[in-house]
Amino acid sequence: MAISVLESRIYRDMFGTAAMRAVFDDEATLRRYVEVEVALAAVQGRMGIIPQDAARAIAERADAAKLDMAALKAETEIVGYPILPLVHQLSTICGPEGEYLHWGATTQDIMDMALVLQVRDALLLVEQGLERLDTLLSDLSTRYRDTPMAGRTHLQHALPITFGYKTAVWLLMVRRHRERLEQMRPRVLLLQFGGAAGTLASLGDQGLAVHEALAQELGLAPSPITWHVARDGLAETVQLLGLITGSLGKIALDVMLMMTNEIGEAFEPFVQGRGASSTMPQKRNPISCELMWSAAKMVRQHAGLALDAMMPDFERATGPWHIEWSAIPEAFVLTAGALGQAGFMLAGLEVDVARMRRNLDLTGGLIAAEAVMMGLAPALGRQTAHDVVYQACRKAAETGRPLAEVLCRQPDVLAHLDKAAIERLCDPARYLGSAPRMVDRMCRQPGA
């Protein structure tokens, strides 16, 4: 049995995606290490820091596929980091010109640059997942713009809303995450190249020029100063993933509750056997929602680890850096999995409009009590109107009679409202406030 669900051949595609795993797997990581070493040699060759022939030979011969993984693993366990073992092998693969590999660099330079390239690819996958949810939620919000349902606070009927309003609130979170992601990129996709202690001393007065050229070569932004012990950009990345999965967990919880037999208003897509029980044939469990909710909990833990990794000592960490080796890739894989489950769930979400209406009427008009109170307030004053309607609600709840019927028997109410007005005020579908127009405003925003 695999130690982690992310590695398990049984579970890994439930909690993650193949595309995101491919960004961070061993083969991809080694390719990125080699890519960075080749890019460094290329810019140094052009600048005359190393022979151009050596740079060309390195570009032609350096090949991650030729690395001996068993030897790399064994030497990494001795050294503690993979870059020295990598450079040993690449130097041999590249021949005499391999002596010019890794010129002026240090282990963390290579690993950090490779990680930033991986984060760039991973953020693109996250962005695509958010774009899909944006489209799906925009469609749901428009379709159910005017579909009344019970709004619930503290798990109790509160006021009527529309289902389109509910999904548009979900959409708001997705839109903000898309905005955060775009705003975050310039703070995260920065070149990390500083040499042994970050000062580029081994390159003399050419250090900053190499930094600028290498950033351009790799398609990253240059950093004004070495950031290898300033890990806030990477920590921010994982916090964003925590925010995204937290929002997906909220959506999942809403849908799970709506799937309960007692509510029965919305359901995950039906697929033969999905969510089935081994012993109870009637079961239809909310599998995608459960996975989304679990991912939110797990990514939250990684977000905390990423904050711990922000506290390295002096100019090279004695341990906090290693935390990122787990926290960052695992957080991305879990986020990709949650986005995938959310996309599947929302694309085929089954909405029971009739059940929403029945639930809305479940309390016999009590959910519209505020409407009645506000209807009486101009004549009685708000607080007095509140007290009058409060007593009517208690009587309706105790006797099981509709609120409108109780109100129509109260002289203090009939003195100001006729029966038709009372029944109109007690109709939940007439008390939707600005919910439909809020949906319109969300769906008109950029990204819709």
LUMDREN-720825 format. One line per 5 residues: number of its first residue (from 1); their letters; for each residue x, y, z of C-alpha. Coordinates in pm, 1 decimal. Example, Ala and Ser with C-alpha at 12.3 -4.5 7.8 and 13.67 -1.06 7.14 Angstrom:
<recs>
1	AS	1230.0 -450.0 780.0 | 1367.0 -106.0 714.0
</recs>
This chain:
<recs>
1	MAISV	0.0 0.0 0.0 | 128.1 349.6 -83.5 | 208.7 579.0 208.0 | 34.2 875.2 43.8 | -292.6 896.1 -149.3
6	LESRI	-103.3 1118.9 -393.9 | 124.9 828.4 -485.7 | -129.7 549.0 -461.7 | -221.3 393.9 -794.4 | -570.8 349.1 -653.4
11	YRDMF	-633.1 696.3 -513.1 | -399.9 936.0 -691.9 | -642.5 1040.7 -965.6 | -914.8 1103.4 -709.0 | -698.2 1343.0 -506.9
16	GTAAM	-482.6 1481.9 -788.4 | -436.5 1493.3 -1164.0 | -184.2 1335.9 -1396.5 | -108.2 1674.8 -1550.9 | -11.5 1831.7 -1218.3
21	RAVFD	188.1 1529.6 -1105.4 | 380.8 1549.7 -1431.8 | 492.9 1901.7 -1341.6 | 656.9 1786.9 -1019.0 | 759.3 1423.1 -1068.1
26	DEATL	1125.3 1317.1 -1052.4 | 1173.3 1312.0 -1427.5 | 1026.2 1660.5 -1469.7 | 1233.6 1794.5 -1181.5 | 1557.3 1657.2 -1326.2
31	RRYVE	1470.4 1799.6 -1667.8 | 1424.5 2139.6 -1506.9 | 1759.7 2109.7 -1326.5 | 1929.4 2029.6 -1654.2 | 1741.0 2307.5 -1833.7
36	VEVAL	1867.4 2559.9 -1579.9 | 2227.1 2435.1 -1601.4 | 2214.7 2452.0 -1983.1 | 2062.2 2801.8 -1976.2 | 2334.5 2921.4 -1738.1
41	AAVQG	2606.7 2784.9 -1965.7 | 2439.2 2937.8 -2271.2 | 2429.8 3292.9 -2133.6 | 2780.2 3264.2 -1992.5 | 2904.7 3140.5 -2328.7
46	RMGII	2751.4 3438.8 -2506.6 | 2904.6 3671.7 -2251.0 | 3250.2 3515.0 -2282.0 | 3258.1 3394.4 -1922.7 | 3301.0 3036.0 -2040.2
51	PQDAA	3411.3 2924.6 -2389.7 | 3130.6 2933.2 -2644.0 | 3232.2 2588.1 -2765.4 | 3182.2 2456.7 -2414.1 | 2838.1 2618.8 -2392.2
56	RAIAE	2737.0 2464.4 -2724.6 | 2865.2 2122.3 -2621.8 | 2673.6 2141.5 -2293.8 | 2353.9 2238.3 -2477.6 | 2397.1 1950.3 -2723.4
61	RADAA	2497.1 1677.8 -2477.3 | 2326.3 1754.4 -2145.0 | 2029.2 1520.3 -2135.5 | 1827.7 1433.1 -1827.1 | 1728.7 1103.1 -1989.2
66	KLDMA	2092.7 989.4 -1970.8 | 2117.6 1031.8 -1595.0 | 2167.7 720.9 -1383.9 | 1883.5 752.2 -1135.9 | 2012.8 482.3 -901.3
71	ALKAE	2353.0 649.7 -877.6 | 2193.0 991.3 -840.0 | 1975.0 862.5 -555.5 | 2265.7 698.4 -376.7 | 2489.8 1004.9 -397.0
76	TEIVG	2205.1 1239.7 -300.3 | 2152.8 1039.7 17.2 | 2519.3 1101.8 102.0 | 2538.6 1467.6 -0.7 | 2188.7 1559.6 117.2
81	YPILP	2100.7 1746.9 -203.4 | 2074.4 1631.3 -565.8 | 2265.1 1904.6 -750.4 | 2625.7 1798.6 -680.3 | 2545.0 1441.3 -789.8
86	LVHQL	2365.1 1584.4 -1093.2 | 2662.4 1800.8 -1192.2 | 2898.1 1504.9 -1149.3 | 2697.2 1299.9 -1397.0 | 2633.3 1584.9 -1641.0
91	STICG	3002.9 1672.2 -1646.2 | 3082.3 1318.3 -1753.9 | 2800.3 1313.9 -2010.8 | 2919.2 1645.8 -2158.1 | 3283.6 1541.1 -2180.9
96	PEGEY	3573.2 1783.8 -2118.7 | 3340.1 2079.5 -2175.5 | 3141.9 1966.1 -1874.2 | 3405.4 2134.0 -1659.5 | 3226.9 2461.5 -1734.4
101	LHWGA	2893.7 2350.1 -1595.5 | 2746.4 2518.8 -1287.7 | 2983.7 2817.7 -1323.4 | 2924.8 3058.2 -1036.1 | 2610.5 2878.4 -918.6
106	TTQDI	2520.5 2701.1 -597.7 | 2285.1 2411.8 -525.9 | 1996.1 2625.8 -410.0 | 2019.1 2844.2 -721.4 | 1953.2 2546.0 -944.7
111	MDMAL	1683.6 2396.5 -725.5 | 1503.0 2726.5 -673.3 | 1512.0 2820.6 -1041.3 | 1380.1 2477.8 -1136.1 | 1106.4 2508.0 -872.5
116	VLQVR	998.1 2848.5 -1000.2 | 972.8 2706.1 -1352.8 | 758.8 2424.4 -1214.4 | 543.1 2670.1 -1019.4 | 493.2 2868.6 -1340.2
121	DALLL	358.4 2558.3 -1515.4 | 154.1 2457.1 -1212.6 | -8.4 2799.5 -1182.2 | -113.8 2774.7 -1544.6 | -296.2 2449.6 -1468.3
126	VEQGL	-461.4 2607.7 -1164.4 | -559.9 2907.5 -1374.5 | -719.9 2680.5 -1633.3 | -913.4 2500.3 -1359.5 | -1041.1 2830.4 -1221.4
131	ERLDT	-1138.3 2950.1 -1569.8 | -1347.5 2636.7 -1616.6 | -1522.9 2689.6 -1284.2 | -1585.4 3052.6 -1379.3 | -1765.1 2942.0 -1695.3
136	LLSDL	-1964.3 2669.6 -1519.2 | -2073.0 2895.3 -1232.9 | -2161.7 3179.5 -1467.3 | -2387.1 2942.3 -1660.7 | -2550.1 2807.7 -1344.3
141	STRYR	-2602.7 3157.0 -1206.2 | -2769.6 3276.0 -1524.7 | -2984.0 2964.3 -1558.7 | -3111.1 2977.6 -1201.5 | -3113.2 3356.3 -1164.0
146	DTPMA	-3481.3 3362.2 -1063.8 | -3518.2 3017.3 -908.0 | -3632.7 3076.1 -548.7 | -3504.1 2862.8 -265.5 | -3462.4 2889.1 109.0
151	GRTHL	-3164.5 3086.5 228.0 | -3031.8 2934.3 547.9 | -2843.0 3083.7 840.5 | -2731.8 2872.6 1137.6 | -2881.9 2580.3 938.2
156	QHALP	-3228.5 2736.3 977.1 | -3455.6 2895.2 716.9 | -3364.3 3263.3 705.7 | -3490.4 3450.3 397.1 | -3565.3 3346.6 40.7
161	ITFGY	-3278.2 3363.5 -207.3 | -3235.5 3221.8 -555.6 | -3015.7 2930.0 -648.1 | -2850.6 3155.7 -904.0 | -2764.1 3392.4 -621.6
166	KTAVW	-2600.0 3106.7 -429.3 | -2388.1 2998.4 -726.2 | -2298.4 3360.5 -802.3 | -2156.8 3390.5 -449.7 | -1943.4 3087.2 -529.6
171	LLMVR	-1846.0 3259.2 -853.7 | -1734.1 3568.0 -663.1 | -1474.9 3358.9 -477.6 | -1347.1 3204.4 -799.7 | -1316.6 3547.5 -962.6
176	RHRER	-1115.7 3680.4 -670.9 | -883.9 3378.9 -679.9 | -821.7 3438.3 -1049.8 | -736.8 3798.3 -969.4 | -507.8 3697.3 -683.6
181	LEQMR	-325.8 3448.4 -904.1 | -257.2 3708.7 -1171.0 | -143.8 3966.5 -916.3 | 81.9 3713.2 -747.0 | 277.9 3602.3 -1052.5
186	PRVLL	523.5 3897.3 -1058.2 | 609.6 3831.7 -693.0 | 670.6 3461.2 -746.0 | 809.7 3408.7 -1096.0 | 1143.7 3566.6 -1014.2
191	LQFGG	1486.9 3433.1 -1103.3 | 1688.1 3301.0 -808.8 | 2060.2 3314.9 -886.5 | 2305.8 3440.8 -628.2 | 2588.0 3194.9 -576.8
196	AAGTL	2715.5 3064.0 -245.4 | 2583.2 3335.8 -14.7 | 2371.6 3530.6 -260.4 | 2630.4 3794.1 -357.8 | 2741.9 3646.9 -695.9
201	ASLGD	3098.6 3702.4 -577.7 | 3243.2 3422.3 -792.3 | 3139.9 3607.5 -1109.9 | 3308.5 3932.3 -1016.8 | 3163.2 4240.4 -1178.7
206	QGLAV	2965.5 4030.1 -1427.6 | 2737.1 3876.9 -1170.0 | 2439.5 4106.6 -1218.0 | 2470.3 4094.0 -1596.1 | 2459.7 3713.7 -1583.2
211	HEALA	2156.7 3735.3 -1355.9 | 1971.4 3960.1 -1602.6 | 2063.7 3745.4 -1904.3 | 1968.9 3420.7 -1729.3 | 1630.3 3563.3 -1630.2
216	QELGL	1563.1 3650.2 -1993.7 | 1682.4 3307.2 -2109.2 | 1441.0 3128.3 -1874.6 | 1150.1 3369.6 -1921.9 | 1152.1 3482.3 -1560.1
221	APSPI	1171.9 3829.5 -1410.9 | 1507.2 3936.6 -1266.1 | 1515.5 3997.0 -892.4 | 1675.3 4315.7 -756.1 | 1846.8 4109.2 -487.0
226	TWHVA	1892.6 3741.0 -413.1 | 1583.2 3595.9 -247.0 | 1699.1 3248.4 -144.4 | 1624.3 3315.9 223.7 | 1321.4 3539.5 154.7
231	RDGLA	1062.0 3269.3 89.5 | 749.5 3484.0 112.5 | 673.3 3450.2 -259.4 | 659.2 3072.4 -240.4 | 470.1 3088.9 88.0
236	ETVQL	216.9 3322.1 -74.9 | 172.2 3069.3 -352.5 | 73.6 2796.5 -108.4 | -153.1 3037.1 81.3 | -334.8 3104.3 -247.0
241	LGLIT	-379.9 2730.9 -293.9 | -518.9 2717.6 58.6 | -766.3 2993.8 -26.3 | -872.4 2822.7 -347.6 | -928.1 2484.9 -187.1
246	GSLGK	-1097.2 2653.5 109.2 | -1352.4 2804.9 -128.4 | -1396.1 2470.2 -302.4 | -1451.1 2313.6 39.3 | -1728.4 2566.5 110.1
251	IALDV	-1895.6 2482.4 -222.0 | -1858.0 2113.0 -143.3 | -2015.8 2152.6 199.7 | -2313.6 2339.9 55.0 | -2374.3 2071.0 -206.1
256	MLMMT	-2327.0 1788.2 44.3 | -2592.4 1942.7 266.5 | -2826.5 1998.5 -26.9 | -2783.0 1631.0 -119.1 | -2915.0 1511.7 216.5
261	NEIGE	-3248.5 1331.1 200.6 | -3406.0 1592.4 424.1 | -3316.9 1875.5 182.8 | -3271.6 1705.2 -156.1 | -3227.2 2023.3 -362.5
266	AFEPF	-2910.5 1952.5 -563.4 | -2703.6 1645.5 -642.3 | -2371.5 1550.1 -789.6 | -2399.0 1408.4 -1143.6 | -2534.1 1056.3 -1159.8
271	VQGRG	-2284.4 799.3 -1281.6 | -2371.1 432.4 -1251.5 | -2218.5 307.2 -927.8 | -2066.5 641.6 -822.9 | -2113.6 702.5 -452.4
276	ASSTM	-2264.7 358.7 -405.8 | -2253.2 170.7 -77.2 | -2128.3 -187.1 -47.1 | -2432.4 -276.5 163.8 | -2701.2 -8.1 118.8
281	PQKRN	-2829.2 -7.2 -241.9 | -3013.3 322.9 -200.7 | -2701.4 528.0 -121.4 | -2573.4 806.9 -346.6 | -2283.5 957.2 -157.5
286	PISCE	-2133.2 1298.8 -246.9 | -1792.9 1166.3 -358.5 | -1656.7 1471.6 -541.6 | -1762.1 1698.6 -256.5 | -1597.7 1473.7 -0.7
291	LMWSA	-1271.7 1482.6 -196.8 | -1289.2 1862.0 -236.0 | -1354.2 1905.7 134.5 | -1066.8 1673.2 225.9 | -831.1 1857.5 -8.9
296	AKMVR	-915.5 2186.3 160.9 | -818.5 2039.1 497.1 | -491.5 1894.8 367.4 | -382.8 2203.1 173.6 | -449.5 2412.5 483.3
301	QHAGL	-184.3 2208.0 661.4 | 60.9 2266.8 376.6 | -11.8 2639.6 395.7 | 101.7 2632.3 756.4 | 416.6 2442.2 660.8
306	ALDAM	495.3 2701.4 394.3 | 477.6 2971.4 658.9 | 723.4 2773.5 871.3 | 957.3 2755.9 570.7 | 970.2 3137.8 567.3
311	MPDFE	1201.4 3135.6 868.5 | 1543.0 3019.1 750.1 | 1850.0 3110.2 948.8 | 2103.0 3359.4 814.8 | 2201.6 3317.0 445.7
316	RATGP	2123.6 2946.3 404.8 | 1864.5 2743.9 589.5 | 1955.3 2449.7 811.4 | 1622.9 2280.7 752.9 | 1317.4 2495.6 680.4
321	WHIEW	1391.1 2482.7 307.1 | 1326.2 2108.2 305.5 | 968.0 2166.7 418.8 | 888.2 2318.6 79.5 | 996.2 2001.5 -99.0
326	SAIPE	677.2 1838.3 28.8 | 447.2 2132.5 93.0 | 461.5 2296.2 -250.1 | 416.9 1999.5 -486.9 | 163.2 1826.5 -265.0
331	AFVLT	-41.9 2143.8 -226.2 | -47.6 2191.9 -602.9 | -145.5 1830.2 -672.3 | -426.0 1840.5 -415.2 | -550.8 2173.4 -552.4
336	AGALG	-553.7 2037.4 -906.2 | -747.8 1735.1 -785.6 | -1002.3 1951.0 -605.1 | -1045.0 2175.2 -910.1 | -1099.1 1869.2 -1125.6
341	QAGFM	-1360.0 1726.9 -889.3 | -1533.9 2064.8 -871.6 | -1541.0 2090.2 -1250.0 | -1694.8 1743.0 -1281.5 | -1949.4 1811.5 -1008.1
346	LAGLE	-2063.0 2153.7 -1130.9 | -2072.9 2053.3 -1497.9 | -2335.3 1790.9 -1426.0 | -2499.1 1928.6 -1113.5 | -2860.1 1809.5 -1087.1
351	VDVAR	-3088.6 2079.8 -948.5 | -3435.3 1992.0 -819.0 | -3627.2 2317.4 -863.7 | -3954.5 2165.9 -744.6 | -3794.8 2044.0 -423.0
356	MRRNL	-3648.0 2389.5 -365.3 | -3998.1 2533.9 -387.9 | -4142.2 2271.6 -152.8 | -3869.1 2339.3 100.7 | -3929.1 2711.4 65.8
361	DLTGG	-4293.0 2654.5 162.6 | -4203.7 2411.3 439.4 | -4265.2 2659.5 719.6 | -4593.6 2791.9 589.5 | -4465.3 3137.6 508.7
366	LIAAE	-4248.9 3189.1 818.7 | -3948.3 3244.7 596.0 | -4117.9 3564.2 474.1 | -4172.1 3703.8 824.3 | -3929.5 3989.9 762.7
371	AVMMG	-4135.8 4095.8 460.6 | -4445.2 4121.8 679.2 | -4254.6 4310.3 947.1 | -4127.9 4562.5 693.2 | -4480.9 4590.0 549.2
376	LAPAL	-4617.4 4684.8 891.7 | -4321.6 4900.1 999.5 | -4435.6 5225.6 831.6 | -4758.3 5211.4 1031.5 | -4647.1 5054.0 1361.2
381	GRQTA	-4276.2 5136.2 1377.4 | -4012.2 4876.7 1313.9 | -3971.4 4738.7 1665.3 | -4343.6 4715.8 1733.6 | -4395.5 4550.6 1395.9
386	HDVVY	-4116.2 4304.9 1483.2 | -4285.4 4211.9 1810.0 | -4627.7 4169.5 1646.2 | -4492.2 3943.7 1373.5 | -4273.8 3756.0 1622.2
391	QACRK	-4581.2 3658.6 1824.9 | -4765.9 3559.1 1507.6 | -4470.7 3340.1 1404.5 | -4471.4 3165.0 1741.2 | -4845.0 3095.9 1710.9
396	AAETG	-4805.3 2968.4 1354.7 | -4521.5 2737.3 1458.9 | -4715.2 2603.2 1758.1 | -5041.0 2542.6 1571.5 | -4900.5 2440.3 1234.5
401	RPLAE	-5113.8 2701.8 1057.5 | -4972.3 2916.2 774.6 | -4839.4 3254.0 885.1 | -5078.1 3436.2 654.0 | -5376.8 3265.1 816.9
406	VLCRQ	-5258.7 3364.4 1165.4 | -5194.9 3722.2 1060.7 | -5538.1 3750.7 899.8 | -5694.2 3681.4 1239.3 | -5508.9 3963.4 1414.1
411	PDVLA	-5697.0 4294.2 1426.2 | -5375.8 4494.5 1483.6 | -5246.1 4359.8 1152.6 | -5571.9 4386.0 957.6 | -5598.4 4749.0 1061.6
416	HLDKA	-5308.5 4821.8 826.7 | -5294.7 4533.6 576.6 | -5579.5 4360.6 394.8 | -5584.2 3986.6 331.0 | -5447.0 4017.3 -22.2
421	AIERL	-5154.8 4227.0 99.6 | -5081.2 3978.6 378.9 | -5082.2 3682.0 140.7 | -4862.5 3872.7 -101.8 | -4612.3 3954.5 172.7
426	CDPAR	-4608.6 3591.7 289.2 | -4518.6 3461.4 -57.8 | -4143.7 3382.8 -38.1 | -4097.7 3411.9 -414.4 | -4194.2 3779.3 -391.3
431	YLGSA	-3923.8 3857.1 -136.2 | -3600.9 3799.1 -325.3 | -3460.9 4146.5 -277.0 | -3179.7 4232.4 -517.3 | -3064.8 3871.8 -555.7
436	PRMVD	-3144.5 3844.2 -930.5 | -2981.0 4177.6 -1005.8 | -2674.7 4078.7 -805.6 | -2648.4 3774.0 -1030.4 | -2661.0 4003.0 -1331.3
441	RMCRQ	-2382.7 4217.6 -1190.1 | -2161.1 3914.6 -1125.8 | -2218.4 3768.7 -1469.2 | -2146.3 4100.7 -1641.6 | -1804.5 4132.3 -1478.7
446	PGA	-1487.3 4055.3 -1675.3 | -1424.1 3684.2 -1683.3 | -1789.9 3597.8 -1730.2
</recs>
